[in-house]
Amino acid sequence: MAYLETLLGLLLFSSLPMADERPHPLGEAMGPVPVQLGEALAPGPEIMAQVRIEQRLIIRVPRQSLSRSSLMAELPPPRRAQRPEPPRFERRKVGKCLSMRDVSGVRVINDDMLVLFMRDQRMIEAQLERSCSAREFYQGFYMERSDDGRLCVDRDLLQARSGSKCEVNKLRQLVPED
C-alpha cells in the first residue's frame, strides 16, 4: 500500500511545472480545436452494428444406477430355491425420434447397444453405428440439444465422456414378454 502511495506522489510531483517554466494562459496553450476533433464531436449519422449471441446447450444423461430392489433381486437365492429366470423382452418399433426431456438414464447392454431409461418407465434400446463401442458410454453420455429437443436416428451424435462420438442407427422399445 505504501508503495502505491509513493508511486502516486511521484507521478503528481512530476506533473508540476519546473522553476524556469512559466504557466501559459489557457487560451494560448490550447489554441483552436483541430478540424478532425471538431468533426468527431459533431453529430453525424448513427452507425448500426449487429450483435449475434449464440448459446449451446449440452444435455448430460447419467448412467442408470441400480436401485435397492434390483440389488435384492441379484442376491444369490437360498440353496433350495430355484434361481428365477431373467426377464425376456421383445423389441417393438418406437419411431425415429425420442424426446430428450424424457430420457433419465442409460445402461450399456453389449458392444453396440445402449438402453435408455425413460421417465415414463419405458426402456428404449439404442443401437449405435457399427464403428462405435457402447462400452465407452458406461458413465453416460452428452448430447447437444437440437432445435426440436429430440434425439433422432441418423441425425444426432452422442458423445461419451472419453470424447468419442457416435450416431444412433436404430431405436426399439423393450417390452417384457408375456
C-alpha positions in Angstrom: 0.0 0.0 0.0 2.8 2.4 0.9 4.4 1.6 -2.5 1.3 2.7 -4.3 1.1 5.9 -2.3 4.8 6.7 -3.1 4.3 6.0 -6.8 1.2 8.2 -6.9 3.1 11.0 -5.1 6.0 10.8 -7.7 3.5 11.0 -10.6 1.8 14.0 -9.1 5.2 15.7 -8.4 6.5 15.1 -11.9 3.4 16.8 -13.3 4.2 20.2 -11.6 5.9 22.8 -13.7 9.7 23.3 -13.4 11.1 26.5 -11.8 12.1 28.1 -15.1 8.8 27.3 -16.8 6.0 29.9 -16.8 2.4 28.8 -16.8 0.8 29.7 -20.1 -2.7 31.2 -20.2 -5.3 28.7 -21.1 -6.2 30.3 -24.5 -2.6 30.3 -25.7 -1.8 26.8 -24.6 -4.7 25.1 -26.3 -5.2 27.0 -29.5 -8.2 26.4 -31.7 -9.9 22.9 -31.8 -8.3 20.8 -34.6 -10.7 20.2 -37.5 -10.6 16.4 -37.2 -11.5 16.6 -33.5 -14.3 19.0 -34.2 -15.7 16.7 -36.8 -15.6 13.8 -34.4 -17.6 15.7 -31.8 -20.2 16.9 -34.4 -23.3 14.8 -34.6 -23.3 12.6 -37.6 -25.1 9.6 -39.0 -25.5 6.8 -36.4 -23.5 3.7 -37.1 -25.5 0.5 -36.5 -23.9 -2.8 -35.6 -25.3 -6.3 -35.3 -24.5 -8.5 -32.3 -25.2 -12.2 -32.5 -25.5 -14.1 -29.3 -25.2 -17.9 -29.7 -25.9 -20.4 -27.0 -25.0 -24.1 -26.8 -27.0 -26.3 -24.5 -25.4 -29.6 -23.7 -27.6 -32.4 -22.2 -26.0 -34.9 -19.9 -27.6 -38.3 -19.5 -26.1 -40.2 -16.4 -25.6 -43.9 -16.1 -28.7 -45.5 -14.6 -27.9 -46.5 -11.0 -29.0 -49.7 -9.6 -31.9 -49.4 -7.2 -32.1 -51.3 -3.8 -34.8 -53.5 -5.1 -32.8 -54.5 -8.2 -29.8 -55.3 -5.9 -32.0 -57.5 -3.8 -33.1 -59.5 -6.8 -29.5 -60.1 -7.8 -28.6 -61.6 -4.4 -28.0 -65.3 -4.6 -31.2 -67.2 -3.7 -31.2 -69.8 -0.9 -29.8 -73.1 -1.9 -33.1 -74.9 -2.0 -34.9 -72.3 -4.2 -34.6 -72.3 -7.9 -32.9 -69.3 -9.5 -35.5 -67.1 -11.2 -35.2 -66.9 -15.0 -34.1 -63.4 -16.2 -36.9 -61.5 -17.8 -37.2 -61.7 -21.6 -38.0 -58.7 -23.7 -39.4 -58.3 -27.2 -38.4 -55.4 -29.4 -41.1 -53.1 -30.8 -40.8 -50.2 -33.2 -40.8 -46.8 -31.5 -40.2 -44.4 -34.3 -37.1 -42.5 -35.5 -37.0 -39.8 -32.7 -37.3 -39.6 -28.9 -37.8 -36.5 -26.7 -34.5 -35.9 -24.8 -36.5 -34.4 -22.0 -37.9 -37.9 -21.2 -34.6 -39.7 -21.0 -33.5 -40.2 -17.4 -30.6 -42.6 -17.6 -28.6 -45.1 -19.8 -27.0 -48.5 -19.3 -24.7 -50.5 -21.6 -26.0 -53.9 -22.8 -23.3 -55.1 -25.1 -20.8 -53.9 -27.7 -23.2 -51.8 -29.7 -26.4 -51.4 -27.6 -27.5 -48.9 -25.0 -30.7 -49.0 -23.0 -32.2 -45.6 -22.5 -34.5 -45.4 -19.4 -37.4 -43.0 -19.9 -39.2 -41.0 -17.2 -42.5 -42.9 -18.0 -40.8 -46.2 -17.1 -40.2 -47.3 -20.7 -36.9 -48.8 -21.8 -35.6 -48.0 -25.3 -32.8 -49.9 -26.9 -30.5 -47.7 -29.0 -28.3 -49.4 -31.5 -25.1 -47.5 -32.2 -23.3 -47.3 -35.6 -21.0 -50.2 -36.4 -17.7 -48.4 -35.7 -18.7 -47.4 -32.1 -18.3 -49.3 -28.9 -21.1 -48.9 -26.5 -18.7 -49.7 -23.6 -17.4 -46.2 -23.9 -20.8 -44.9 -22.7 -20.6 -46.8 -19.3 -20.7 -43.5 -17.4 -23.5 -41.9 -19.5 -23.3 -39.5 -22.5 -23.6 -35.9 -23.6 -25.7 -34.6 -26.4 -26.0 -31.1 -27.8 -29.6 -30.1 -27.7 -31.2 -29.9 -31.2 -33.7 -27.3 -32.2 -36.6 -29.7 -31.7 -35.3 -31.2 -28.5 -35.3 -34.7 -29.8 -32.8 -37.5 -30.3 -33.2 -38.8 -33.8 -31.8 -41.8 -35.7 -29.1 -41.0 -38.2 -29.0 -37.3 -37.2 -27.8 -36.6 -33.6 -24.5 -37.6 -32.1 -24.0 -39.0 -28.6 -20.7 -38.1 -27.0 -19.1 -40.3 -24.4 -17.1 -38.8 -21.6 -14.0 -40.2 -23.2 -14.7 -37.9 -26.2 -15.8 -40.5 -28.8 -19.0 -39.6 -30.8 -21.5 -42.0 -32.2 -24.8 -41.8 -34.1 -27.8 -43.9 -33.2 -28.8 -46.3 -36.0 -31.9 -47.8 -34.6 -34.4 -47.3 -31.7 -36.6 -50.1 -30.4 -38.8 -50.2 -27.3 -38.1 -53.2 -24.9 -41.4 -54.7 -23.7 -41.5 -57.7 -21.3 -42.7 -60.9 -22.9 -45.9 -62.4 -21.5 
